[in-house]
């Protein structure tokens, strides 16, 4: 069926905010300036509510919203999406986890591993963007796995994503508590964990807008801090540090020569990949958040482009300066994991430079970052759980959405995992958290892999049903394959090698293997459980439906935009590609 015919066919009239794959709804034209999806099933009813009820601050706001399920708020602005894309998932993985990665692999391994994962993520978000613009779904992009791969695999990916974020929340709360301990306050870390837990609850009272505003301002702080750090890094490498300090003479790239660019050889490089995966996890949230923006078809492509700058500027360049300024043999990096901000190479570099107060400033940034990621965990996990319930993959009460647009019971479910943070205060807490970190880091790889496989299968089905790529309003920049499968396979194989032969020369053991590869059997259990429940397997290309609930496209507007871009000078076209 051609695009022109599709516009006239009432049976395929576009996609609503619901994530039901088989229901027919009113069309939502792509790239239409006038398009502003209502914050609920009945916009007039929404505006009749008081300001405090709309923002979740009254008893009335907790009552069920009337209308069909799947109607989350559409109140995010383009500025929210852009900040979520460029800085939303920057947290403990970059600021703290990079310390253990530097210690394990050395500065060159740090750049190589983060670079490879960054290329993979760049492709993932573009693939997700292509799918999300033409098939916008509310609450969970795992539905693409259900629609284009296998309903059982979609079940597995949905629950995998829920538990990935449910695990991240207590991890980030613990890191936040330990961050305050940097100043030796004398107050129990349990008190700080409780305070941060209630702070996240308070943010989620305000629903989608609360999450969006918190992410906007915390991302802005993170980006400003990284830019300041890189500017200071340039000065320190050039010998511009305080007189009498470590960097008061030309420093250059001496750490790449002494103690060296690599630590622990190839095995050290392999060990860095899972840390890099954890650091980039959450990048895909921009696709999830787009379903709750005012105009996803217009705002999402612009937000997707910002991911390039996050990867190149805020990850690769900042890690390059980390590798230049901090030796990988520094004992303060040893055993840093993701929980000790004092082992953050950002804090170590600031302290070694003798910059009074800058180490404390970076510590504040780390504290804000980990709270931000914890809040993202509640957002991502709850929206996915709600989508699972809407499709019958989870108990129906998780589909409950209140009058302020919050998926209430799903949010409560994710927040219930927060007390696991207190386990970190026990004598065995470090062991428990080592298992949780390994589980959450590898789980992200399965999520990204499913997004890319969904994209590949969609492209095949798209061609099979007689469509061309010119009919897509937004296309992945590297097509449907690029480097994604090799990069994911390389990362999983590297982690498999480290699982069998851990760093430090320890002999292979079942505990070490499952600690590094625990996510795989859990995903397989979910997959088998989904098959038993749904009795549905791998979809053949001719079974994949690429028309139902597809967004109707305003081709006149898109053609006009393409002509406008084509008429630009070369430098303007290059700028348009990345901004």
C-alpha positions in Angstrom: 0.0 0.0 0.0 1.6 3.3 -1.0 1.7 6.3 1.3 -0.8 8.2 -0.8 -3.3 5.4 -0.5 -2.6 5.1 3.2 -3.8 8.6 3.8 -7.2 7.8 2.2 -7.6 4.5 3.9 -9.6 4.9 7.2 -8.5 1.5 8.3 -4.9 2.6 8.7 -5.3 6.1 10.0 -2.2 6.7 12.1 -1.2 6.0 15.7 -2.6 7.3 18.8 -0.9 7.6 22.1 -2.0 4.1 23.0 0.5 1.3 22.8 -2.0 -1.3 21.7 -0.7 -2.6 18.4 -4.0 -3.6 16.9 -6.3 -0.8 17.7 -7.3 1.9 15.1 -7.2 5.5 16.1 -7.3 9.0 14.8 -4.4 10.1 12.6 -1.5 12.2 14.1 0.2 14.0 11.2 4.0 14.1 11.5 5.9 17.4 11.5 2.7 19.4 11.9 3.3 22.6 13.9 -0.2 22.6 14.9 0.0 19.2 16.4 -0.1 19.2 20.2 -1.3 16.0 21.7 -3.6 16.6 24.6 -2.4 15.7 28.1 -5.2 13.1 28.5 -8.1 11.4 26.7 -10.2 14.5 27.0 -8.3 17.8 26.8 -11.4 19.8 28.0 -11.7 17.7 31.1 -8.0 18.1 31.8 -8.1 21.9 31.7 -11.1 21.8 34.0 -8.9 20.4 36.7 -7.3 22.8 39.1 -3.6 23.6 38.7 -2.7 21.6 41.9 -4.7 18.6 40.7 -3.0 18.6 37.3 0.3 18.6 39.0 -0.5 15.7 41.4 -0.7 17.7 44.6 -4.3 17.0 45.7 -6.2 13.9 46.8 -8.4 14.3 43.7 -5.3 13.8 41.5 -4.9 10.2 42.6 -8.3 9.1 41.2 -8.4 7.2 38.0 -8.3 9.2 34.8 -11.4 8.6 32.6 -11.1 7.3 29.1 -9.1 4.6 27.4 -5.9 3.2 28.9 -2.5 4.4 27.6 -3.1 8.1 27.9 -0.1 9.5 29.7 0.5 13.2 29.7 2.0 14.9 26.6 3.5 17.9 28.4 7.2 17.6 27.7 8.7 20.5 25.7 11.4 20.1 23.0 13.9 21.6 25.5 13.2 18.7 27.8 13.8 16.1 25.1 17.0 17.8 23.9 18.4 17.8 27.4 17.4 14.2 28.2 19.1 13.2 24.9 22.3 15.1 25.5 22.8 14.7 29.3 20.0 12.6 30.8 21.9 9.4 31.5 25.3 10.9 32.5 25.7 9.7 36.1 27.8 7.3 38.2 28.9 5.3 35.2 30.8 8.2 33.8 31.8 10.1 36.9 32.6 7.2 39.2 32.6 4.0 37.2 35.3 5.4 34.8 37.7 5.1 37.8 37.5 1.3 38.0 37.5 1.1 34.2 40.7 3.2 34.1 42.3 1.0 36.7 41.3 -2.2 34.9 42.2 -1.2 31.3 44.3 2.0 31.2 43.6 5.2 29.4 43.7 3.8 25.9 41.4 1.0 26.7 39.0 3.5 28.3 38.8 5.5 25.0 38.5 2.4 22.8 35.8 0.7 24.8 33.7 3.9 25.3 34.2 4.8 21.6 33.0 1.4 20.4 30.0 1.5 22.8 29.4 5.1 21.8 29.2 4.2 18.0 26.8 1.4 18.9 24.6 3.8 20.9 24.7 6.3 18.1 23.2 3.7 15.8 20.7 2.5 18.5 19.1 5.9 19.1 18.8 6.6 15.3 17.2 3.2 14.8 14.9 4.0 17.7 14.2 7.4 16.3 13.1 6.0 13.0 10.7 3.6 14.7 9.4 6.1 17.2 8.6 8.8 14.6 6.5 6.4 12.4 5.2 4.2 15.2 5.0 6.4 18.4 4.1 4.2 21.4 3.3 5.3 24.9 5.2 3.7 27.7 7.6 1.2 26.2 9.6 0.7 23.0 9.8 -3.0 23.9 6.6 -3.1 21.9 8.7 -2.9 18.8 10.2 -6.3 19.8 6.7 -7.7 20.1 5.6 -6.3 16.8 8.6 -7.0 14.6 10.5 -9.9 16.3 8.6 -12.2 18.6 5.8 -11.5 21.2 7.6 -13.8 23.7 10.9 -11.9 23.2 9.0 -8.6 23.6 7.7 -9.9 26.9 11.2 -10.8 28.0 12.6 -7.4 26.9 9.8 -5.5 28.6 10.4 -7.2 32.0 14.1 -7.1 31.5 13.9 -3.3 31.1 11.6 -2.9 34.2 14.0 -4.8 36.4 17.1 -3.1 34.9 15.8 0.2 36.2 14.4 -1.3 39.4 17.9 -2.4 40.2 19.5 0.9 39.2 17.4 2.9 41.6 18.8 1.4 44.9 22.3 1.5 43.4 22.1 5.2 42.7 20.6 5.9 46.1 23.6 4.2 47.8 26.1 6.1 45.6 24.3 9.4 46.5 24.5 8.6 50.2 28.2 7.7 49.9 28.8 10.9 48.0 27.7 13.0 51.0 30.1 11.0 53.1 32.9 12.6 51.1 32.7 15.6 53.5 32.8 13.4 56.6 29.5 14.8 57.9 29.3 12.2 60.7 25.7 11.4 59.7 24.8 7.8 59.0 24.7 7.0 55.2 21.3 5.4 55.9 19.9 8.9 56.8 21.1 10.3 53.5 19.7 7.4 51.5 16.3 8.1 53.2 16.5 11.8 52.3 17.3 11.1 48.7 14.6 8.4 48.5 12.0 10.9 49.6 13.4 13.5 47.2 12.8 11.1 44.3 9.3 10.4 45.6 8.6 14.2 45.7 9.8 14.6 42.1 7.5 11.8 41.0 4.5 13.4 42.7 4.6 16.0 39.8 4.5 13.2 37.2 5.9 13.7 33.7 6.6 17.4 34.1 8.4 16.8 37.4 10.7 14.3 35.7 11.2 16.5 32.7 12.1 19.6 34.7 14.4 17.8 37.0 16.2 16.2 34.1 16.5 19.5 32.3 18.2 21.4 35.2 20.3 18.5 36.4 21.5 17.8 32.8 22.4 21.4 32.4 24.4 21.3 35.6 26.2 18.1 34.5 27.0 19.5 31.1 28.3 22.8 32.5 30.5 20.9 35.0 32.0 18.7 32.3 32.8 21.7 30.0 34.5 23.4 33.0 36.4 20.3 33.7 37.6 20.0 30.1 38.7 23.6 30.0 40.6 23.1 33.2 42.0 19.8 31.8 43.5 21.7 28.8 45.2 24.2 31.2 46.5 21.4 33.5 47.9 19.4 30.6 49.7 22.5 29.4 51.3 23.1 32.8 48.9 25.8 33.9 48.2 24.3 37.4 48.8 26.1 40.7 52.5 26.7 41.5 54.0 23.9 43.5 51.2 21.5 42.4 51.3 18.4 40.4 50.5 20.1 37.1 52.6 23.3 37.5 54.8 22.2 34.5 54.0 20.8 31.1 52.2 17.5 31.7 51.1 16.5 28.2 50.4 12.8 27.6 53.0 11.4 30.0 50.5 8.9 31.6 50.2 7.2 28.2 54.0 6.4 28.4 54.4 6.0 32.1 52.7 3.9 33.5 51.4 3.2 30.0 48.4 3.3 27.7 47.1 -0.2 28.7 46.7 -2.1 31.9 46.2 -5.9 32.0 46.5 -6.2 28.3 43.6 -7.4 26.1 41.8 -8.8 29.2 41.9 -5.3 30.7 40.3 -3.9 27.5 37.5 -6.5 27.7 36.8 -5.6 31.3 36.0 -2.0 30.4 33.2 -2.8 28.0 30.5 -3.6 30.6 31.4 -0.4 32.6 31.0 1.6 29.3 27.6 -0.1 28.7 26.5 0.8 32.2 27.6 4.4 31.6 25.6 4.7 28.4 22.5 3.0 29.8 19.5 5.3 29.8 20.4 6.9 26.4 17.4 5.2 24.9 15.1 7.0 27.4 14.7 9.8 24.9 12.6 7.5 22.8 10.5 6.6 25.8 10.1 10.2 26.8 9.1 11.3 23.2 5.7 9.6 23.6 5.0 12.1 26.4 6.1 15.2 24.4 3.7 17.7 22.8 4.9 16.8 19.3 7.1 13.7 19.1 7.3 13.6 15.3 8.9 17.0 15.3 10.8 17.1 18.6 12.4 13.6 18.5 14.6 13.9 15.4 16.2 17.1 16.8 16.7 15.4 20.2 18.3 12.3 18.6 20.9 14.4 16.8 22.1 15.7 20.2 23.3 12.2 21.1 26.3 12.7 18.8 27.5 15.6 20.9 26.9 13.7 24.1 29.1 10.8 22.9 31.9 12.8 21.3 32.1 15.9 23.6 30.9 14.8 27.0 32.1 11.2 27.1 35.1 10.7 24.8 36.7 14.1 25.4 36.2 14.1 29.1 37.5 10.6 29.4 40.5 11.6 27.3 41.4 14.2 29.9 40.9 11.7 32.7 43.4 9.4 31.0 45.8 12.3 30.6 45.6 13.5 34.1 45.2 10.4 36.3 47.6 7.4 36.3 45.8 4.1 36.0 48.0 2.8 38.8 46.7 5.3 41.3 45.7 3.4 44.4 42.7 5.6 44.9 41.1 4.1 41.8 41.4 0.5 43.1 38.1 -1.2 43.8 36.2 2.0 43.1 33.3 0.2 41.3 30.4 2.6 41.1 29.8 3.4 44.7 32.7 5.5 46.0 32.8 9.1 44.7 36.2 9.6 46.4 37.5 7.1 43.7 36.1 9.3 40.9 38.9 10.3 38.6 37.2 13.7 38.2 37.5 14.3 41.9 41.0 12.9 42.0 42.2 15.1 39.2 40.7 18.2 40.9 42.3 17.3 44.2 45.7 16.6 42.7 45.6 19.9 40.8 45.3 21.8 44.1 42.1 23.6 42.9 40.5 24.5 46.2 36.9 23.6 46.3 36.7 22.2 42.8 36.8 18.6 44.1 33.8 19.4 46.3 32.0 21.0 43.3 32.5 17.9 41.2 31.3 15.8 44.2 28.1 17.9 44.3 27.7 17.3 40.5 28.1 13.5 41.1 25.5 13.6 43.8 23.0 15.4 41.6 23.8 13.1 38.7 23.1 9.9 40.6 19.8 11.3 42.0 18.9 12.2 38.4 19.6 8.6 37.2 17.6 7.2 40.1 14.7 9.4 39.0 15.2 8.2 35.4 15.0 4.7 36.8 11.5 5.4 38.3 10.4 7.0 35.0 11.7 4.4 32.6 10.7 1.4 34.7 7.2 2.6 35.5 6.3 3.6 31.9 7.4 0.3 30.6 5.5 -1.6 33.3 2.4 0.3 32.4 2.8 -0.6 28.8 3.3 -4.2 29.7 0.0 -4.1 31.6 -1.8 -2.5 28.8 -0.8 -5.3 26.4 -1.7 -8.0 29.0 1.9 -8.8 29.8 1.6 -7.7 33.4 -1.3 -7.5 36.0 -3.9 -5.0 34.8 -3.8 -2.8 37.9 -0.4 -1.5 36.7 -2.2 0.2 33.8 -3.9 2.6 36.3 -3.2 6.2 35.3 -4.5 8.9 37.7 -5.9 12.3 36.8 -2.5 14.0 36.9 -1.2 11.5 34.3 0.9 9.4 36.6 1.0 5.6 36.2 0.5 5.4 39.9 0.9 1.7 40.8 3.8 1.3 38.4 5.6 4.2 40.0 5.0 2.7 43.5 6.2 -0.7 42.4 9.6 0.7 41.2 10.0 2.8 44.3 9.5 -0.3 46.4 12.9 -1.5 45.3 14.6 1.5 47.0 15.1 -0.1 50.4 17.6 -2.5 48.8 19.9 0.5 49.1 20.2 -0.2 52.8 21.7 -3.6 52.1 24.8 -1.8 51.0 25.4 -0.7 54.7 25.7 -4.3 55.9 28.9 -6.4 55.9 27.8 -8.3 52.9 26.4 -5.3 51.1 29.5 -4.9 48.8 29.0 -8.5 47.5 25.2 -7.9 46.9 25.9 -4.7 45.0 28.6 -6.3 42.9 25.9 -8.7 41.6 23.4 -6.0 41.0 25.9 -3.9 39.1 26.8 -6.7 36.8 23.1 -7.5 36.2 22.1 -4.0 35.3 25.1 -3.3 33.1 24.7 -6.3 30.9 20.9 -6.0 30.7 21.3 -2.7 28.8 23.0 -4.6 26.0 20.0 -6.8 25.5 17.7 -3.8 25.3 19.9 -2.1 22.7 20.2 -5.3 20.7 16.4 -5.7 20.6 15.9 -2.1 19.4 18.4 -2.7 16.5 17.0 -6.1 15.6 13.5 -4.6 15.6 14.7 -1.9 13.2 16.3 -4.5 10.9 13.1 -6.6 10.8 11.0 -3.5 10.3 13.1 -2.5 7.3 12.8 -6.0 5.8 9.0 -6.1 6.3 8.8 -2.5 5.0 10.4 -3.6 1.7 8.5 -6.8 1.6 5.1 -4.9 1.7 6.2 -2.7 -1.2 7.3 0.4 0.6 10.4 2.4 -0.1 12.7 4.3 2.3 11.5 7.6 0.8 8.3 7.0 2.6 10.0 7.2 6.0 9.8 10.7 7.6 13.0 10.1 9.6 15.7 7.6 8.6 18.5 6.1 10.6 21.7 7.7 9.4 23.6 4.4 8.9 20.7 2.3 7.6 19.5 -0.9 9.3 22.8 -2.6 10.0 26.0 -0.5 10.2 28.2 -1.5 13.1 25.5 -2.6 15.6 25.6 -6.4 15.4 29.4 -6.6 15.4 29.7 -4.1 18.3 27.1 -5.9 20.4 28.6 -9.3 19.7 32.1 -8.0 20.5 30.9 -6.6 23.8 29.1 -9.8 24.8 32.1 -11.9 23.8 34.5 -9.6 25.8 32.3 -9.9 28.9 32.2 -13.7 28.4 36.0 -13.8 28.3 36.2 -11.8 31.5 33.5 -14.0 33.1 35.6 -17.1 32.4 39.0 -15.6 33.2 38.7 -12.7 35.7 41.3 -10.0 36.1 44.0 -10.6 38.6 44.9 -14.1 37.4 42.2 -15.8 39.5 41.2 -19.2 38.3 37.8 -19.7 36.5 34.8 -20.1 38.9 31.1 -20.4 38.7 30.6 -17.4 41.0 32.8 -15.1 38.9 31.1 -16.3 35.6 27.5 -15.8 36.8 28.4 -12.5 38.5 29.5 -11.2 35.1 26.9 -12.9 32.9 23.9 -13.1 35.2 21.6 -11.1 32.9 21.7 -13.8 30.2 19.9 -16.6 32.1 17.4 -14.1 33.5 16.5 -12.9 30.0 16.2 -16.5 28.8 13.9 -17.3 31.8 11.7 -14.3 30.9 11.7 -15.4 27.2 10.6 -18.9 28.1 8.0 -17.5 30.5 6.6 -15.3 27.8 6.4 -18.2 25.3 4.5 -20.3 27.9 2.1 -17.4 28.6 1.5 -16.1 25.1 2.3 -19.2 23.0 3.7 -17.0 20.2 7.0 -17.4 18.5 9.3 -15.8 15.9 7.4 -13.7 13.4 8.0 -14.3 9.7 8.4 -11.3 7.4 5.0 -11.8 5.8 3.4 -11.8 9.3 4.8 -8.4 10.3 2.3 -5.6 10.0 3.8 -2.3 9.1 0.6 -0.3 8.4 -1.7 -0.6 11.4 -1.3 2.4 13.8 1.3 4.0 11.5 1.5 7.7 11.8 0.1 9.5 8.8 2.7 11.8 7.3 2.3 15.3 6.0 4.5 14.7 2.9 4.0 18.2 1.4 5.5 19.7 4.5 8.4 17.2 4.6 9.2 17.6 0.9 9.2 21.4 1.4 11.6 21.0 4.3 13.9 18.7 2.3 14.0 21.3 -0.5 14.8 24.0 2.0 17.7 22.0 3.4 19.0 21.0 -0.1 19.2 24.7 -1.0 21.4 25.5 1.9 25.2 26.1 1.6 27.3 23.0 2.3 28.3 24.2 5.8 24.6 24.8 6.7 23.7 21.3 5.5 26.5 19.8 7.7 25.2 21.8 10.7 21.7 20.6 10.0 22.9 17.0 10.0 24.2 17.3 13.6 21.8 19.9 15.2 
